């Protein structure tokens, strides 16, 4: 799948741990790169979310950043992975959506960022009806 995933997989205890964290990082990265620009504040928040909320260290965070930055895949599969791993824990799903919301608002809100947020919302919380 990813070259760096094979090289750095020793950073995570289980393949499932890496899979969910890659999916989370990919969605976060899609928010910060939606405007084709990554500000220092966005990158800082990206790292902070992964380290504080998902209990990752700097090496793991750097690995995830490099991996998702090099990826050209869409976020649909990543959202399905997140939904699969978090479907039984609504509090963590809410926390994740809160962190996405925080990223969206860092440098002003763009429609493309809101589109990603809304897509995540409807995959992770499918019971919420679209208006």
LUMZADREN-469521 format. One record per residue (C-alpha): residue number from 0; residue in three letters; x, y, z. Coordinates in steps of 0.5 Angstrom, whole numbers, padded with zeros to 4 digits. Example, Ala and Ser with C-alpha at 12.3 -4.5 7.8 and 13.67 -1.06 7.14 Angstrom:
# residues 2
{k: 0, r: ALA, east: 0025, north: -0009, up: 0016} .
{k: 1, r: SER, east: 0027, north: -0002, up: 0014} .
END
This chain:
# residues 131
{k: 0, r: UNK, east: 0000, north: 0000, up: 0000} .
{k: 1, r: UNK, east: 0005, north: 0006, up: 0002} .
{k: 2, r: UNK, east: 0012, north: 0005, up: 0002} .
{k: 3, r: UNK, east: 0013, north: 0009, up: 0009} .
{k: 4, r: UNK, east: 0008, north: 0004, up: 0012} .
{k: 5, r: UNK, east: 0012, north: -0002, up: 0011} .
{k: 6, r: UNK, east: 0019, north: 0002, up: 0013} .
{k: 7, r: UNK, east: 0016, north: 0005, up: 0019} .
{k: 8, r: UNK, east: 0011, north: 0000, up: 0022} .
{k: 9, r: UNK, east: 0015, north: -0002, up: 0028} .
{k: 10, r: UNK, east: 0012, north: 0005, up: 0031} .
{k: 11, r: UNK, east: 0006, north: 0002, up: 0032} .
{k: 12, r: UNK, east: 0004, north: -0005, up: 0036} .
{k: 13, r: UNK, east: -0001, north: -0008, up: 0032} .
{k: 14, r: UNK, east: -0003, north: -0007, up: 0024} .
{k: 15, r: UNK, east: -0010, north: -0005, up: 0027} .
{k: 16, r: UNK, east: -0007, north: 0001, up: 0031} .
{k: 17, r: UNK, east: -0003, north: 0004, up: 0025} .
{k: 18, r: UNK, east: -0009, north: 0003, up: 0020} .
{k: 19, r: UNK, east: -0014, north: 0007, up: 0025} .
{k: 20, r: UNK, east: -0009, north: 0012, up: 0026} .
{k: 21, r: UNK, east: -0007, north: 0013, up: 0019} .
{k: 22, r: UNK, east: -0015, north: 0014, up: 0017} .
{k: 23, r: UNK, east: -0015, north: 0019, up: 0023} .
{k: 24, r: UNK, east: -0009, north: 0023, up: 0020} .
{k: 25, r: UNK, east: -0011, north: 0022, up: 0013} .
{k: 26, r: UNK, east: -0018, north: 0026, up: 0014} .
{k: 27, r: UNK, east: -0015, north: 0031, up: 0019} .
{k: 28, r: UNK, east: -0009, north: 0032, up: 0013} .
{k: 29, r: UNK, east: -0015, north: 0033, up: 0008} .
{k: 30, r: UNK, east: -0018, north: 0039, up: 0012} .
{k: 31, r: UNK, east: -0011, north: 0042, up: 0013} .
{k: 32, r: UNK, east: -0009, north: 0041, up: 0005} .
{k: 33, r: UNK, east: -0016, north: 0043, up: 0003} .
{k: 34, r: UNK, east: -0014, north: 0050, up: 0001} .
{k: 35, r: UNK, east: -0007, north: 0047, up: -0002} .
{k: 36, r: UNK, east: -0004, north: 0051, up: 0003} .
{k: 37, r: UNK, east: -0001, north: 0048, up: 0010} .
{k: 38, r: UNK, east: 0000, north: 0054, up: 0015} .
{k: 39, r: UNK, east: 0004, north: 0053, up: 0021} .
{k: 40, r: UNK, east: -0002, north: 0053, up: 0026} .
{k: 41, r: UNK, east: -0006, north: 0048, up: 0022} .
{k: 42, r: UNK, east: 0001, north: 0043, up: 0022} .
{k: 43, r: UNK, east: 0002, north: 0045, up: 0029} .
{k: 44, r: UNK, east: -0006, north: 0043, up: 0031} .
{k: 45, r: UNK, east: -0005, north: 0037, up: 0027} .
{k: 46, r: UNK, east: 0001, north: 0034, up: 0031} .
{k: 47, r: UNK, east: -0003, north: 0036, up: 0037} .
{k: 48, r: UNK, east: -0009, north: 0033, up: 0036} .
{k: 49, r: UNK, east: -0005, north: 0026, up: 0034} .
{k: 50, r: UNK, east: -0001, north: 0027, up: 0040} .
{k: 51, r: UNK, east: -0006, north: 0029, up: 0045} .
{k: 52, r: UNK, east: -0012, north: 0026, up: 0043} .
{k: 53, r: UNK, east: -0010, north: 0019, up: 0040} .
{k: 54, r: UNK, east: -0004, north: 0019, up: 0045} .
{k: 55, r: UNK, east: 0002, north: 0018, up: 0039} .
{k: 56, r: UNK, east: 0009, north: 0021, up: 0040} .
{k: 57, r: UNK, east: 0013, north: 0025, up: 0035} .
{k: 58, r: UNK, east: 0016, north: 0020, up: 0031} .
{k: 59, r: UNK, east: 0009, north: 0016, up: 0030} .
{k: 60, r: UNK, east: 0006, north: 0023, up: 0028} .
{k: 61, r: UNK, east: 0011, north: 0025, up: 0023} .
{k: 62, r: UNK, east: 0011, north: 0018, up: 0020} .
{k: 63, r: UNK, east: 0003, north: 0019, up: 0019} .
{k: 64, r: UNK, east: 0004, north: 0026, up: 0017} .
{k: 65, r: UNK, east: 0009, north: 0024, up: 0011} .
{k: 66, r: UNK, east: 0005, north: 0018, up: 0009} .
{k: 67, r: UNK, east: -0002, north: 0021, up: 0009} .
{k: 68, r: UNK, east: 0002, north: 0027, up: 0005} .
{k: 69, r: UNK, east: 0005, north: 0023, up: 0000} .
{k: 70, r: UNK, east: -0002, north: 0019, up: -0001} .
{k: 71, r: UNK, east: -0007, north: 0021, up: -0007} .
{k: 72, r: UNK, east: -0013, north: 0017, up: -0005} .
{k: 73, r: UNK, east: -0019, north: 0020, up: -0003} .
{k: 74, r: UNK, east: -0022, north: 0020, up: 0004} .
{k: 75, r: UNK, east: -0028, north: 0015, up: 0003} .
{k: 76, r: UNK, east: -0024, north: 0009, up: 0005} .
{k: 77, r: UNK, east: -0021, north: 0013, up: 0011} .
{k: 78, r: UNK, east: -0028, north: 0015, up: 0013} .
{k: 79, r: UNK, east: -0030, north: 0008, up: 0013} .
{k: 80, r: UNK, east: -0024, north: 0005, up: 0017} .
{k: 81, r: UNK, east: -0026, north: 0011, up: 0022} .
{k: 82, r: UNK, east: -0033, north: 0009, up: 0022} .
{k: 83, r: UNK, east: -0031, north: 0001, up: 0023} .
{k: 84, r: UNK, east: -0026, north: 0002, up: 0029} .
{k: 85, r: UNK, east: -0030, north: 0008, up: 0032} .
{k: 86, r: UNK, east: -0038, north: 0005, up: 0031} .
{k: 87, r: UNK, east: -0038, north: 0003, up: 0038} .
{k: 88, r: UNK, east: -0036, north: 0009, up: 0042} .
{k: 89, r: UNK, east: -0040, north: 0015, up: 0040} .
{k: 90, r: UNK, east: -0036, north: 0019, up: 0045} .
{k: 91, r: UNK, east: -0029, north: 0018, up: 0041} .
{k: 92, r: UNK, east: -0033, north: 0019, up: 0035} .
{k: 93, r: UNK, east: -0036, north: 0026, up: 0038} .
{k: 94, r: UNK, east: -0029, north: 0028, up: 0040} .
{k: 95, r: UNK, east: -0026, north: 0026, up: 0033} .
{k: 96, r: UNK, east: -0031, north: 0031, up: 0030} .
{k: 97, r: UNK, east: -0030, north: 0036, up: 0035} .
{k: 98, r: UNK, east: -0022, north: 0036, up: 0033} .
{k: 99, r: UNK, east: -0024, north: 0036, up: 0025} .
{k: 100, r: UNK, east: -0029, north: 0043, up: 0027} .
{k: 101, r: UNK, east: -0023, north: 0046, up: 0030} .
{k: 102, r: UNK, east: -0018, north: 0045, up: 0024} .
{k: 103, r: UNK, east: -0023, north: 0047, up: 0020} .
{k: 104, r: UNK, east: -0024, north: 0054, up: 0023} .
{k: 105, r: UNK, east: -0016, north: 0055, up: 0024} .
{k: 106, r: UNK, east: -0015, north: 0060, up: 0018} .
{k: 107, r: UNK, east: -0022, north: 0061, up: 0016} .
{k: 108, r: UNK, east: -0027, north: 0057, up: 0014} .
{k: 109, r: UNK, east: -0027, north: 0055, up: 0006} .
{k: 110, r: UNK, east: -0033, north: 0051, up: 0003} .
{k: 111, r: UNK, east: -0028, north: 0045, up: 0001} .
{k: 112, r: UNK, east: -0027, north: 0044, up: 0008} .
{k: 113, r: UNK, east: -0034, north: 0044, up: 0010} .
{k: 114, r: UNK, east: -0035, north: 0039, up: 0005} .
{k: 115, r: UNK, east: -0030, north: 0035, up: 0008} .
{k: 116, r: UNK, east: -0033, north: 0036, up: 0015} .
{k: 117, r: UNK, east: -0040, north: 0034, up: 0013} .
{k: 118, r: UNK, east: -0038, north: 0028, up: 0009} .
{k: 119, r: UNK, east: -0034, north: 0026, up: 0015} .
{k: 120, r: UNK, east: -0040, north: 0027, up: 0019} .
{k: 121, r: UNK, east: -0045, north: 0023, up: 0015} .
{k: 122, r: UNK, east: -0041, north: 0017, up: 0015} .
{k: 123, r: UNK, east: -0039, north: 0017, up: 0022} .
{k: 124, r: UNK, east: -0046, north: 0019, up: 0024} .
{k: 125, r: UNK, east: -0050, north: 0016, up: 0019} .
{k: 126, r: UNK, east: -0057, north: 0017, up: 0023} .
{k: 127, r: UNK, east: -0056, north: 0024, up: 0022} .
{k: 128, r: UNK, east: -0061, north: 0027, up: 0016} .
{k: 129, r: UNK, east: -0058, north: 0031, up: 0011} .
{k: 130, r: UNK, east: -0062, north: 0038, up: 0010} .
END
